[in-house]
């Protein structure tokens, strides 16, 4: 009896990973191994394809990416268009090799690595599925990238994302309804909106009693890019201080913009009210900070269905967020502000401060909404998506092989 052909998923994403000398792969931000492992319910093996750099030792408080059934296929790492051009020959070589891999391809976009690889798959007549994580028009907006050049390429990223959605045989939208409506998928036999965030039962914390004293505000996110609007939040809180608000702000995370943000806070006279935790080891450590907080704020310039917001809602926190991605679908319009609107954000935080007697009620409502993202509910939906990726891409690949053989 011939050996059974392995079912392999090639998962391409825009993450940057680090590989230690022992070959293990690490990340400070999701997704990590627990996310990729879910695909093993459908596939025998997962190849994670992403930009990767070599490091001398395992990073502190980082999460493992590879593990049983999950391996890394590295692409040379770069940041920004100038580094990309310097690495272009090596990137072309890596993506040429990867395009010949067996198995199904799932491209998590927007991603320059995915865009390059998609062109090679199209030349070979190979199918692929896509997962749109955020609106590229928002993600490549002015002020998101530290080098500022991504904005120049925004028309290309928007056009290419729409093109990949149009060609995909299966498509999932980890975004708001508006973004999904703007990306047609005429070739997709499977088209849905399933979150890539699922919440375990331990994410649902007991509601914190309302207390007196300064408002403890928290925002969660990596500080390498400012698409989470951390600078917007600091400026808004500068306005709040001028209006007499007593607060403390915690940024749960770390990144290369740490000093830039603290300089901004110091210039506004609120540096002594802000702390940055540094790298966090995982969800348990994030939850410990959420449990000490009164209000979660995420004035993002771009989002999909944000893990940080869902974890805060599960923890029973009130939240104020911007009108991008799926956040307007998750919160009352009362707590949604326009992206980048510092004065509007400050006004909403001040309004929240006057409603101390309603904080528990608002938090409880958020926690009820977060229940629809429980792991027990979402894992079967993710499995259905992976099954669609397998069936649609494998079916088309088989047809191509038969045609070539004829």
N, C-alpha and C positions, 0 to 999 in steps of 0.2 A: 504494500500500500504506500503511495507517495506521501511524503511528509506534508503536513498542513502548512499552507502559506501563512506567515505571520501577518497580522493586521497591525500596521504601523501608522501613527499619526506624526506628521511633521508640522510642528506648531511654531509659527514665526511671529516674533513680537519685537517691540521697540525698546525693550528693557536693556539695561547695561549690567552685566554680571561680572563677578570677579572669580578667578580660578586660582586656588592655592597650589603649592608645589605637589601636594599629594593627589592632585587631579580633582578634588572636590570643588563644587561651584557654589557661590554664595551671593546673597542679595540682602540689602537692608530694607527693601520694600516688597510688598506683594506684586505679582504672584511668586510663590515659592513652591516647594515640593508638594505640599498638601493640595494645592490647586491642580497641579499637573497630574497628580495621582488619580484624580477623579476620572480622567479619560481612560484609565486602565480598566474601567468597567466595560468598555466597548473595545478598546484596542489592546493588543498584547504588549506594545512598546510605544513610548513617546519620545520623539526627538525634539528637544527644545532648541530653536535656532535663534540666536541673539548675539548682539555685540558683547564681547568678552575680553577682559584684560587680565594679564597675569599679575599676581601679587605675591609678596614674599611669605605671607602667612595668612591664615584665615582671619577675616575682618572681625573686629569686636562686635558682639551682639548682632551678627548677621544670621540669616536663615539659609538652610541648605536648599538648593534648587534641584540637584540631582539626587537619585536614590534608586531603589529597586524598580525596574521597569522604565525609569526616566533618565535619559542621557542628554548631554549637551553637545550640540554641533556649533562651534564658535564661528562668529564673523568678526573680523578685526574691529576693535573698538575705536570710536571717534566721537567728537563733540563738535557740532557746528559744521558749516559748509567747507571751511578751509581745511580742517582736519580730514573731512570726507574726501576732498580732492587729493590730498597727500596719500590717502590710503586706498584710492580708487582701484588701482591695479590689483591689490590684494583682496579687496572686497569683490571685484569681478571674478577673480579666480575662485574664491570661496563659494559665491552664489552659483557659478557655473557647475561646480561639483555638487552642490546641494540640490540643484534642479533635477539632477539625474537620480536622486534617491527613489527607492520604492516607497509605496504607501500614499496616503492621502495628505493633502496640504491644507492647513487652516492658517489664514493670514489675519492676525489681529492688527487692525489699522485704526488711525493713520500711523504709518511706519515707513521710513525710507528703505530699510532693509526689505520689508515686504513688497514695496513698490518695485525695487530692483529685481527681486526674485520673481515677482509676478510676470514681468516682461519676459523673462527666460522661460517660465512655464508656458506662457502664451505662444512663444516661438516653437516650443516642442509639442504644442497641441495638448498640453496636460491641463486638467481641470483643477479648480481650487474652490474652497469655501472661505468666507470672510466673517469676521466679527468686528463690528464697528464700535469702538470704545468711547469716542467723543466726537463732537462736531469739529472737523479740521478748521473751519472758519474761525471758531473760538480758540482752539488750541494754538494756532499760529498767529494769534492777534498780537498787536504791539504791546510790549511790556511783559510778555510771558517768558521769552528767551532772554538769558543773561547777555548774550552777544547781540541781540536785537536784529539779527539778519534773517531769522526764520520768517518774519513778516513779509519779506520780499518774495519769498517762495510760496506764500499762502495760496495764490491762485492755482499753482501747480498741484499742491497737496490736496486742495479741494476738488479739483478736476479729476486727479488720479483716484481719489477715494470713491467718487461717484462712478468712475469707470470700473473699478474692481467690484463694486456692489452690483453693477449692471451685468458683469460677466459671471459672477459667482453662482455655483450650483446649489449652495446652501448659504443662508445669511442669518446672522443673529445680531441684534442691535442692543448693546449695553449703553443705551442713551435715552434721552427724552423722546417723547412721541413726535415732537416737531422735527427733530433730526432724522428720525426714521422715515417720516413722510417725504423728506427731501432727497432720499437716496433710493431710487427705484431699483428693484431686483427682478427683472422680467425672466431671467434664466433660472432663478432659484426655485427648486421644488419644495424647499423648506425655508420659511421666512417667519421669524418670530422675534420676541423681545424677552430674553431670559437673562436675568442678572448673573454676573459672574461672582457676586458676593453672596455667600450663604452664611447664616448666623447660627452658631451652636447654642445650645440652651444656656451655657454659662455666660453668654454675651448679655443675657437679660438680667440686669442687676436690680436689686431692691430699690424702690424709689427713695431718693434722699430727702429727708425732712427739710423744709425751708428753714433757713437760719439767718441770723442777723450778720452784720459785718460787710466787708467788701464783697462785691460780686466776683466770684471766681470764674473767669472766662477761659475757655480752652479752644485751640484750633490744632488739628492733627494733619501732618503732611510733611513730606520731604522738602527740604529748603534749597535744593539745587536749582529748581525752576520756581518762578513766582506765579505760576498759573493758579495756585490756590488763593491768591490775593492777599498774602500775608502783609505786604506793604500797604494795601488798602485798609486792612484792619488796624494797623498801627496808626495811620493818619486819622481814621475815624475815632479811635480812642483818644488821640490828642484833642480832638474836638470835645469828646465826652469829659475829659479832665477839665477843660475850660468851663464846662457847665456843671462842675462840682461832683461828677460821678466818682465814687470810691470803688476801685476795681483792682484786680490782679489778672494778668494774662499769662497763660502757659502755651508755648508752642511745643507740642509733643512731636519731636523729631529733630533732625539735624541736616546740614548740607552746606554747600559752599557760599550761600547767601547769608549765613548766620551773622557775620560781622557787619554786613551791609544793613541788615534789618536792625541790629542793635544800635548802629550809628544813627539811623533814622529815628529810632525811639528816643535816643539821648538828645537829639536835636529838638525834639518836641517836648522834652522835659518829663518823659514817662519811662525812661530806661530802667529806673529802680522798681517799676511795677511789672516788668516783663522778665520771664525766665524761659530759657530754651533747654529742654531736657537732655539733648544729645541723643545718640542712637538708642532705640528701644528694642529689647530682645524679641518681642512678639506680642500677640494680642493680649496676653495676660497683663503685661506691663502697661499697655495702652489703657486697658480697662481700669487699672489702679488709678491712673490719672483722671479718667472720666468720672470715677466714683467720688473724687474730691471736688468736682466742678459744679457750677450752677447753670452755665450757659455754654453751648457750643456755637461757634461762629465760623462760617466757611464762605467768604465772599469771592468765590472762584471766578476766574476769567474763562475757564473751560472745564467741563466735567462730563462724565458719562452717568453711571449710577454709582455715586461715590461711597466706597467702603467706609470712609471716616464718618460720614453723616449717618449711615445706617447703624454703625456701632454706637455712635452717640445716642441715637434714638432708642436703640435697644437698652442702653444704660439708663433710659428715662430722663434724658436731658432735653430741655427746650433748645431750639436751634433757630438761628437766623442765617440765611444763605442767599446767594445771588440767583438770578433768573436764567441759569444756564443748565444744560444737560437735563437730567431727570429731577432735579431738586424742586422745581415748581410742581411736579407730580406728587411729591412726597410730603410737602409742608403746606400749611394754610397760607394763603396769599398775604396774610397779615405779616408773616415773617419772611417774606421774599423781597429782596431789594434788587435794583438794577446793578449789573456788574460794573464795577469801577466807581459807583456813586458813593463817595466817602461821606458826604453830608447826610445822605439818605440813610446810610448804614448807622451813622452816629445817632441820628434821630430815632431809629428803630431800637437801638440798644438802650437809649435813655427811656423810651417808652416801656421797654421790658423791665427796666429797673423800678418803675413805678407800680408794677403789677406783682409784687412779691407774694401776695396772697394767692396768686393763680399759678405760680411756678410749678407746683406739684401736679396740678390739673393739666397744664400744657405738656409736661413731661410724660404723664401717663398716656395722653392721646398719641404722642409720638411713639411710645413703646408699643401701643396697639398696632400702629401702622407698620412698625418694623417686624411684627409677627409674620407678615406675609413673605418675609425673606428668611424664614427659618430653614435650616439645612434639610429637614425632613421633607419640606415642600419643594425646595429648589433642586435637590440632587436628582430626582427623577426627570425634571425638565432639562437639566444639563445633559443627562444621559441620552435623552431623546435627541438633543442637538448633535451630540457626538455620533449617534447612530445615523443621523441624516448625513453627516459629513462622510462617514464611512461608505454608506450605500450610494450616495450621489457621485462621489469622486471615484470610488472603485468601479462602479458601473460604467462610467464614461471611459476610464482608463482601459477597461477590458475591451470595450468597443474599438478603441484606438489600436490596441494591440492586434485584434482580429483583422482590422482593416490593413494595418501594416504588413501582417503576415500574408494576406491575400495578394 
